[in-house]
């Protein structure tokens, strides 16, 4: 989906500098990444308001991932990350 957004000259220069750095292929990619980061900040704020830290979420994610890997591959299976 396409949208049109007007930006100031300074913002346009900033977008272009990100593209010219080679990290992004287009202005659109820079804008999409900025929106993703704003969403992440909003979600982190919501978690914080509920007394949940990012570290706690990460810890739970790691536990669940390990459990799922163990279920799928078994306790004795070695993974690439174990090397």
C-alpha atoms as one frame of an Amber mdcrd trajectory, in Angstrom:
protein
   0.000   0.000   0.000   1.345   3.412  -0.898   0.950   6.648   1.025   2.278
  10.118   0.459   3.972  12.021   3.273   5.310  15.559   3.234   8.531  16.103
   5.183  10.728  19.090   5.876  13.974  19.601   4.009  15.959  18.498   7.053
  14.009  15.253   7.334  14.491  14.596   3.629  18.247  15.116   4.013  18.233
  12.714   6.944  16.345  10.060   4.960  18.736  10.476   2.056  21.764  10.200
   4.346  20.455   6.861   5.622  20.008   5.620   2.051  23.435   6.886   0.963
  25.024   5.130   3.950  24.099   1.876   2.243  22.195   0.527   5.230  18.841
   1.147   3.539  17.922   0.768  -0.121  15.251   3.465  -0.173  13.610   6.248
   1.792  10.625   3.949   2.254  12.796   1.406   4.054  14.016   4.102   6.445
  10.443   5.180   7.191   9.250   1.581   7.669  12.092   0.898  10.112  11.303
   4.076  12.037   7.653   3.004  12.333   8.670  -0.489  13.502  10.868   1.085
  16.184   8.030   3.366  17.315   5.743   0.326  17.617   8.406  -1.484  19.640
   8.757   1.515  21.962   4.978   1.710  22.399   4.784  -1.994  23.250   7.690
  -1.680  25.678   5.869   1.206  27.362   2.709  -0.885  27.668   4.682  -3.732
  29.233   6.411  -1.332  31.612   3.037   0.076  32.674   2.043  -3.485  33.608
   5.278  -4.004  35.529   6.781  -6.368  32.947  10.343  -5.797  31.764  11.819
  -6.575  28.357  14.342  -8.829  30.125  11.485 -10.878  31.587   9.877 -11.252
  28.164  13.220 -12.283  26.652  13.768 -14.832  29.412  10.351 -16.390  28.817
  10.957 -16.413  25.062  14.250 -18.242  25.552  12.628 -20.806  27.869   9.775
 -21.460  25.443  12.167 -21.706  22.494  14.355 -24.207  24.346  11.313 -26.269
  25.281  10.023 -26.320  21.706  13.445 -27.312  20.357  13.681 -30.085  22.932
  10.208 -31.361  21.989  11.039 -31.353  18.309  14.573 -32.732  18.412  14.846
 -34.484  21.764  17.177 -33.935  24.684  20.222 -35.567  23.115  20.152 -33.757
  19.787  22.913 -31.173  19.382  22.155 -27.921  17.538  24.371 -25.710  15.427
  24.374 -23.085  18.188  25.815 -25.680  20.596  29.053 -26.065  18.592
